[in-house]
């Protein structure tokens, strides 16, 4: 598990937004409502919950500094 600052990756963010899997899910309406991650994949839900609490994004840090 990572602690501290997350290092942004432009390549990964572009790949996630242009993937075939995402395109199919969004167009067919196969998405679960927000907050239902614990039903669809409980293990991934718990990992992401802990990861998001123990790390921070550099862009959110910059946003707080210049606000």
ABEGO torsion letter per residue (X at the ends): XBBEBBBBBAAAAAAAAABAAAAAAAAAGABBBBGAAAAABAAAAAAAAAAAAABBBAAAAAAAAAX
